[in-house]
């Protein structure tokens, strides 16, 4: 372990150093510096992120000093989905400055998110699931049957959560069982959690079965599509009367469910190679349900379907490009 930690360079070191500034004494400097006379404007969650960074100093040191491919699959799945989920907070930042894009722009950005998820489901999950199933089973019928069943299981699982948990969508209204004692903001959070869980699951499965090569395209793609999703959540909360800080905080916290899904996904596929095609296709089915049931109807609700479709096309080709160039 001492030799492992003594390493000073690795593929992940430069990437992580670029995200933090260092003083001349070598101590980490917060990426959210407090401005003189404006302390009361600093969102409390940013201060919490600073504390969280200090508390995880050991893990940051390990990641900087070790090649990422040497990390255990569970840790890779957790860190990859955590990074992707954190992009939700980044996407929601404009509401802190009172900058709210037009509805047509938001729908186009959400269409982009749907395109990324659609491409990821097929090119990063379904096709690898078929390839993995063909390794362990003869012929084509059984591998195809495995992937089809796992797809339906993934869609059915999210559909069951959608029916069992009380939640409320910003435009479509309440769904699931009634829960009059829950505050409305918690109903929104539950809805977004159901939405984000499959994304973390997909990233975890990608890192669990393929390491950096299999997980990096998925992590980048899901992170990209989390940007407009975080913005959409924060803007919708602002429209419900919540303050800019509270809207950003809720949007940021909803991204934290993705590391939970990442751990589950990575854990499933690392148990046995026989579970790999099941896990990959299950994650794809869960994402396809979210695309069809949540994102596309939301982007077409206000009459901006042309822009939403353009965004979907752009998101699909961006994710396809990432998958081809980074996975091979």
N, C-alpha and C positions, 0 to 999 in steps of 0.2 A: 504493500500500500504506500510506503514512503517513496519508493521509486516512482510509483504512479503519480503521486501528487507533486513530485519534484520536477516533473516536466514543465517546461515554460512555454512551449509552443504547441499548437494543434490547429486543425482546420476550423474549430469553433472559436479560437482565441481572438482572431482579428475581427470577426463578426460581432462578438460581444463587446470588445473594446470600443467599437465604433458607436455603441449605444450609451456609453458613459464617458464623462469627461473626468480627467484626473488633474489634480493640483500638482505643483512642483514638488510637494512632499510625498506624492504617490498615493494620497488618500482619495477614495472615491468621492466625487462631488455629485450632488443630486442633479438629475436632469430637469428638475422643477425648482430652480432657484427662486427664493423669496425676494420680491422687490421692496425696496425701502419705501415705507409709507403705504404699502398696499397689502399688508399682511392679512387684513380682514377680508380681502378678496380671494385668498387662497382656499381652494376647495379642500375640506378635511380629508377627502379620500386620497388626494395627492400626498398628503403627509403620511397617510397610512401606507401608501405604496413605498415611501422612503423607508419606513420602519420595516416593512416586509423585506425590502432589499437587504437591509442590514442583518435581519434575522436569518436570511438564507445565504449568508456570506460563504459558508462552507461549500454549498452546492455550486455557487457561481465560480468558486476557485477550481472545483473539480472540472466543471464544463470548460473553463478557459484553458486548462492545462492538459486536457485529454482529447484525443481524437473522438469525435462524437460517435463514430461507429463502434467504439469499444464500450459504450455505455449499455447497460442492460435494456432489453426491449421495453420493459415496463416503464423505466425511467425516460426512455426516448419518447414513448407514447404520451406520457404525462407532460413532459416539457414541450413537445410539439403541439399538443392540443392547448396547453396553457398559453403558448405564444400566439396561436391562432385566435384563441378566445380573447386575449388582451387587445386585439385589434378592434374589438367592439367599443372599448373605451376610447380608442384613438378616433374612430369614426364619429363618435358622439361629441367630440370637443367643440365643434362650431356653436353648439347651443350655449356654451359658457360665455361666448362673446355676443350672443343674441343674433347669430347669423343662421337664418332658416332658409334653405333653398325652396324653390317653388315646387308645387305638388308634381308637376310634370317631370321635373328633374329627379325628384325622389323616386318616382315610379320607374324611370329609366335606370336609375342606380340599383333599385331592387330587381329589375329585370336582369341586369348584369349579374347580380348575386345568384339568380335562378339559373342563368346560363352556366356559371362556374360550377354550381352544384350538379347540374345535369351532365356536363362533360365529365366531372369527377366520378359520378355514379357509374358511367359506362366505361370510360377509358381507364380509370384508376382502380375501379372496384369490380365491375361485372366481368370485363375481359380477363383480368388476372384470376378471378375466381374460376372461370371456365378453364383457363390454362392449368391451374393448380388441381382442379378436379380430374382433368384428363391424365395427369401424372399418376394418380392413385387408382383410377378406374379405367377399364378397357371400354372401347367404343366411344360413341358420342351421346347416346341416349341418357345414360346414367349421369354423366357430368352436367348435361343440360337440365335434367330433372332436379339434381341437387341445387343448382343455382336458381331455378324457378321457384322451388319450395322455399329456399332461404330468402329470396326476394319477397315473396308473399308473407313470410313470417315477419320480416322487418317492417313491412307496411302495416301488417295487422297489429304489431306491438305498439307502434306509435298511434294507430287508430284507437286501440284500447285505452292507452293513456289519455288520449284526447277526450274519450267518453267518460273515463273514470274520475279524472281530476277536474274540480271546478276551476274555470279560467274564463277570461274575457279578452276578446280581440278588440283592437282600437276601433275598427270600422264595422266588423260583422257583429259585435256585441257578445253577450255571454254564451258559453257552451259548457256542456257537462252538467253535473248535478249542481243544484242551487246551494250557495253557501253565504247566507245573509250576514253572518258574523265576521266574514273576512273583509278587510278593507279592500277597496277597489284596486289600489296599486298592487296588492298581493295577487289579485286575480290576473293582472297584466303580467306580473313576474312569472307566474306559473305557466301562462301561455307561451311566453318567450323561452322558458326553460324547456318545454316540450319541443319547441322549435330547434333549440341549440343542441340538445342531447345527441341527435343523430350526427351532427357535424363533428362533435368531439369523438364519437364512436368511430366515424370513418377515419379520422386522423390517427387515432390509436391503433386501429387495425392496419393502416398503411405502414406505420413505423414498426408494429409488432411483427408483421410478416416479411417486410423488405428492408428494415433498417433505414438508413438515411436515403438510400436510393428509392425505396418504395414510399417513404413517408414525406420526403421533402416536397414533391409536387403537390400532394394533398394538403400539407400544412400551409404552403404558400397560397394555394388556391382558396382554401377555406378562410385563411386570414384576409385575403383580398375581399372576399364576399362579405366578411364580417364588418368591413368598413361602412358600406351603405346600410347594412342592417342596424348597426349601432346608431347611426344618424337617424334612421327611420324611427327607431324606438324612442330616442330622446325627443325628437320633434313631436311625435304623437303624444308623449307625456306632457310636453309644453302646451299642446293644444287642449289637454285635459285640465290645465290650470296649475300644473306643478312648476316650481321655480326652475331656473336653468341649472343650478347646482344639483337639485334633487333629481332632475331628469337625467343629467349626466351620470350621477351616482348609480341610479337604478340600471341604466343601460350598461355601465361598466360591470356591475355585479352580475348581470345576466350572462356575461361571457365566462364567468367562473364555473359554470356547469360543464363547459366543454372539457376541462381536465378530468372531471369525473367520468364522462363518457370515454375519454382517451384511455384511462386506466382500465375500464371495463373491456374496451375493444382490444387493447394490447394484451390484457390478461387472457382473454378467450383464445386468441390465435396462437399464443405461446404455450398453451396447455398441450396441444397435439397438432401435428401437421394435418390430420384428418379434419380438423375443425377450420382450417384456413379458408376453403371455399365457402363454407357456411358463414363464417364471420364476415368475409368480404361482401358476399351477396346480401347478407342481412343488413349491413350498414348501407349498402346501396338502396335497398328497398325502403329503409327508414328515411333516407334523404329524398327519394322520389315521392314519398307520401307528402313530405313537407312542401316540396315544389308544387305539387298539384293541388293540395288542400289549402295551403297558406299563401305562398308567395305570388303565384300567377293570378289567382283571383283578386288579391290585394292590388296588384299593379294595373288591373283592368277595371277596377271599380269606379274610377273617376273619369273614364273616357280617354285615357292616355295609352291605350294599348299599342299604338304604333311606336311610340318612344320606348315602351316597355319591351316590345319585340326586338327593337334595335339593340337595346341593352342586353337582352338575352343572347342575341347573336354574337355580340362582342365578348360577353363573358364566356360563351362556349368556346370561341376560337382562342381566347387568351389561355383558358385552362387546358385546351388541347395542346397548345404550343408549350406550356410549362410541362405537361406530362411527357411529351415526346423528347424535349431537350434536356430535362433534368433526370428522367428515369433511365436514360439509356447510356 
